[in-house]
Amino acid sequence: MHTFRFVSILLIILFQALSAAGQQTPFLNFYTWNPRLFNPAGQGADETGELAVVYRSQFQDIEAADRPNTYLFHADFSPWLNERIGLAAQVMGDKAHILSRFQFSGFFGYHLVKNDRLRFSLGASASFLSQNFDFEGLRLSDILDLSVFNGQ
């Protein structure tokens, strides 16, 4: 009985794994690069301003039009506001061949309790995201290769 249950569960997991699809996460959407995407309540908690500029260009041997480029500009306005308020804005862009992404985000944090031993904060963020596929510049080496259109 236990063997049947084990084999059944193993087959279900195997079939689920075969039908899984991958997803490319943009470079700057990871917590280590951009913690405010996951916890906007931390905005302004350290009472120091921050100005960050990131630019990344990959694969220098590829033509400039096809080369992946990523940029980010982040400005923290918290030092010029009340010590309980944190406010920041961010612009992020990512272009890789036919895909281009643009995102504008705003972050707000309000610190209800803030002392040496305890911090209790509330936060909110709002974003605008635009993703575009430009098929005009697409160059396929094999015209019958439809992987670009159906994602395989």
C-alpha positions in Angstrom: 0.0 0.0 0.0 2.8 2.4 0.9 4.7 1.6 -2.3 1.6 2.4 -4.4 1.2 5.7 -2.6 4.9 6.6 -3.1 4.8 5.7 -6.8 1.6 7.7 -7.3 3.1 10.8 -5.6 6.3 10.4 -7.6 4.4 10.2 -10.9 2.4 13.3 -10.0 5.5 15.2 -9.2 7.2 14.0 -12.4 4.3 15.1 -14.6 4.0 18.5 -12.9 7.8 19.0 -13.5 7.4 18.2 -17.2 4.7 20.8 -17.7 6.5 23.5 -15.7 7.4 26.7 -17.6 10.4 29.0 -16.8 10.2 32.7 -16.1 13.0 35.1 -16.5 13.2 37.5 -13.5 14.6 40.9 -14.3 18.0 41.5 -12.9 17.0 44.4 -10.5 13.9 42.6 -9.1 16.0 40.7 -6.5 15.9 41.6 -2.8 19.6 42.2 -2.6 19.5 44.9 -5.3 16.1 46.4 -4.4 14.7 45.6 -0.9 12.0 48.2 -1.1 10.1 46.2 -3.7 9.5 43.6 -1.0 9.2 45.8 2.1 8.3 49.5 1.5 7.9 50.0 5.3 11.7 50.1 5.5 11.9 53.3 3.5 13.5 56.0 5.5 14.3 53.8 8.5 18.0 54.6 8.5 17.4 58.4 8.3 20.1 58.7 5.7 19.4 59.6 2.1 20.3 57.4 -0.8 21.0 58.1 -4.4 21.7 55.0 -6.5 22.5 54.7 -10.2 23.0 51.3 -11.8 23.8 50.5 -15.4 24.6 47.1 -16.8 25.4 46.2 -20.4 26.0 42.5 -21.3 27.6 40.6 -24.1 29.8 43.3 -25.7 30.4 41.1 -28.8 26.7 41.3 -29.8 25.5 44.2 -31.9 24.5 47.2 -29.7 20.8 47.0 -30.8 20.5 43.4 -29.6 22.6 43.7 -26.5 20.8 43.5 -23.1 20.9 46.8 -21.2 19.6 47.5 -17.7 19.4 50.8 -15.8 18.1 52.0 -12.5 17.8 55.4 -10.8 16.7 55.5 -7.2 16.3 58.7 -5.1 15.5 58.7 -1.4 13.9 61.9 -0.1 13.5 60.9 3.5 16.2 63.1 5.1 14.3 66.2 4.0 11.0 65.0 5.6 9.7 64.4 9.1 11.7 61.6 10.9 8.7 59.4 10.9 8.2 59.5 7.1 10.2 57.8 4.4 9.6 58.6 0.7 11.5 57.5 -2.4 11.1 57.3 -6.2 12.7 54.9 -8.6 13.0 54.5 -12.4 14.1 51.1 -13.9 14.5 50.0 -17.5 15.5 46.8 -19.1 16.0 46.2 -22.9 16.9 42.9 -24.4 16.5 42.4 -28.1 12.8 42.6 -28.8 11.7 43.0 -25.2 11.8 46.3 -23.4 10.5 47.1 -19.9 10.1 50.4 -18.1 9.0 50.7 -14.5 8.4 53.8 -12.3 7.8 53.2 -8.6 7.1 55.2 -5.5 7.7 54.0 -2.0 6.2 55.4 1.3 7.0 54.3 4.8 5.5 55.7 8.0 7.3 54.8 11.3 4.8 54.5 14.2 7.3 53.4 16.8 11.0 54.1 16.3 13.5 53.8 19.2 16.7 51.8 20.0 14.9 48.6 20.9 11.8 48.6 18.7 10.6 49.7 15.3 7.1 49.4 14.0 6.4 50.8 10.5 3.8 50.7 7.8 4.5 51.0 4.1 3.0 51.2 0.7 4.3 51.3 -2.8 2.8 52.0 -6.2 4.3 51.2 -9.6 3.7 51.7 -13.3 5.1 49.0 -15.6 5.2 49.0 -19.3 6.4 46.0 -21.3 6.7 46.0 -25.1 7.7 43.5 -27.7 9.2 45.1 -30.9 8.9 42.5 -33.6 10.0 45.0 -36.3 13.6 44.5 -35.4 13.4 40.8 -35.2 16.0 38.8 -37.2 15.5 35.0 -37.3 18.2 32.7 -38.7 15.6 30.1 -39.4 12.3 31.5 -40.6 10.5 28.3 -39.5 11.7 28.7 -35.9 8.5 29.8 -34.1 10.0 29.6 -30.6 9.9 33.4 -30.4 6.2 33.4 -30.9 5.0 30.5 -28.7 7.7 30.7 -26.0 9.4 27.3 -26.3 
